[in-house]
Structure formats: C-alpha cells, structure tokens
Amino acid sequence: MKTSLRFLLPLGLFIGLAALLFYGLKLDPRKVPSPLVGKPVPQFVLPTLEDPDRTVSDADLRGKVSLVNVWASWCVSCRAEHAQLMRLSRTLKEVQIFGLNWKDRAEDALRMLRLSGNPYVVNAYDPENQVGIDWGVYGAPETFLVDQRGIICYKQIGPIGPDTWEQELAPWIDLKTRTCREPN
C-alpha cells in the first residue's frame, strides 16, 4: 500500500499542476485585472519631460477625463500605437492625453516626439520608475482611463490601435457628460 501511495501522490500533483497550466493558456495576458481600478490615482509629483523645472502631479488629472499613457522611446509597441494617439489628440477634445515617459532617456524620448509628433498635453518623466511602481506598471505601453474626479476607470495593457480604442476604451467614456461610465 505504501508503494502505491508513493507513486500516486506525485502523479496527482503532476495532474493538478498540468490542469492549472492548461487553464492559464486560455487566459489573455492583456486582461490582467488592476487593483487600482475604481480607486483614486496614486499621488505623485514628477518633472515634465519637456521642462524639468516644471512639475506634473495627480491633481492635473482632475476636472477632465484623461488617458494616462505609459510609454518609452525604446518600446516598439509604443511606437506602433503612437499614430493612434496622434489621431485621438486631434479628434477627441473631451479627453486629455497625459504621457508617463517610463524608464527612458529624456533625449531619446524628446527626439521621438519631435520626429513623430506629440499627442500629450504633458509628459511626466519617470526614468527611475518612481511613479510607475505605484501605478502597477510592469511594461509599456499601458494606458489608464481616469475620470474627472481622478478615479481610475479602466486599464489597457498593450498598444492602443483603432479596434482597441473602439471596442475597449471608448465605450467607457460618456462624451456628453465628460465622465467615465461602465459600458453596457
């Protein structure tokens, strides 16, 4: 009897672990829930990318619906979503787009904006990930939708393209009231 248990226990553990791994393969890594959704944005004060003597803070995210886009010049996916952010900045006046330049060199980030355009009303500069940690950022690009009260409504992991905008982010924004709302 002891011999059969010695073989059945590892087999049972292996089957359980295999079942968990198989289940994990079905999950979408871009749909990782954020513990910050429904909570106020973390408090922060950072220098701006464009003018290190000027600062931007969590208070700047109140009064209007905001997209807070975490990006870096070295990030290939960030470059891919840049054209969509430029389109949104030209057409979506009810929403302000904030940049959080993350783990980047200022000269590289400024060069990218100079060459590709700047969709952001302001860029917070976070080269040492001081604020990124508080926001739960673990990669770029990530985008947070923040309502006019400073509450995080939604977190998008990965680049924003036209389809992502229309299907994932835009349904959260009530343009008439300029607020966030949970889509139906």
BELHU-V695504 format. One record per backbone hydrogen bond with DSSP energy under -1.0 kcal/mol. NH is the residue of the N-H (numbers start at 0). CO is the residue of the C=O. E is the energy in kcal/mol with one decimal. If there is no record, write none. Layout:
NH CO E
NH CO E
This chain:
4 0 -1.8
5 1 -1.8
6 2 -1.0
7 3 -2.3
8 4 -2.4
10 6 -1.4
11 7 -3.0
12 8 -2.4
13 9 -2.5
14 10 -2.4
15 11 -2.4
16 12 -2.5
17 13 -2.6
18 14 -2.2
19 15 -2.0
20 16 -2.4
21 17 -2.5
22 18 -2.3
23 19 -2.2
24 20 -1.3
25 22 -1.3
26 23 -1.1
30 27 -2.1
36 33 -1.2
37 151 -3.9
38 35 -2.4
40 149 -2.6
45 55 -2.7
47 53 -2.3
48 122 -2.5
53 50 -2.4
55 45 -2.8
57 43 -1.4
59 56 -1.4
60 57 -1.7
61 58 -1.3
62 147 -3.5
65 145 -2.8
66 95 -2.7
67 143 -2.9
68 97 -3.2
69 141 -3.6
70 99 -2.0
74 71 -1.1
78 74 -1.7
79 75 -1.8
80 76 -1.8
84 80 -2.0
85 81 -2.2
86 82 -2.2
87 83 -2.5
88 84 -2.4
89 85 -1.4
90 86 -1.9
91 87 -2.8
95 64 -2.4
97 66 -3.4
98 121 -2.7
99 68 -2.8
100 123 -2.6
101 70 -2.8
102 125 -2.3
108 104 -2.4
109 105 -2.9
110 106 -1.7
111 107 -2.1
112 108 -2.2
113 109 -2.2
114 110 -2.2
115 111 -2.8
116 112 -1.9
120 96 -2.8
123 98 -3.1
124 46 -2.9
125 100 -3.1
128 125 -1.1
132 128 -1.2
134 130 -1.8
135 132 -1.2
136 131 -2.8
141 69 -1.0
142 155 -2.7
143 67 -2.5
144 153 -2.8
145 65 -3.1
146 150 -2.9
149 146 -2.0
151 38 -2.8
152 144 -3.4
153 144 -1.2
155 142 -3.5
157 140 -2.4
164 160 -2.7
165 161 -2.4
166 162 -2.9
167 163 -2.4
168 163 -1.4
169 164 -3.3
171 168 -1.9
172 169 -1.9
173 178 -3.2
177 173 -1.5
178 173 -1.4
180 171 -3.0
